[in-house]
Amino acid sequence: LLHPWKRFANFFFLCIGCLQMVPPITISEGLPNQWLPLMLILAVDMTIMAVEDISRHRADGRSNGQPVQILKVASGMGSGDTNGAKAVG
């Protein structure tokens, strides 16, 4: 959630929007005019991140469903399973 705020430009426009609400220093009558473009940029950024995350999740599901051969060293025998059924250790 905090990833978009790590970009300096996004943080800068958030600060400018906050300063626009301070009556002694505002030239926008207390309205944070910078927040509309900032919210648009953040919405586009979060949409792109969500699409990438969904595609990564689907690719992980396909990869975990692939059949694999598990070789047991003690018996020397192999058994078939899927990638998702394997456990660490």
Secondary structure by P-SEA (a helix, b strand, c coil): cccccccaaaaaaaaaaaaaaccccccccccccaaaaaaaaaaaaaaaaaaaaaaaaaaaaaaaabbbbbbbccccbbbbbcccccccc
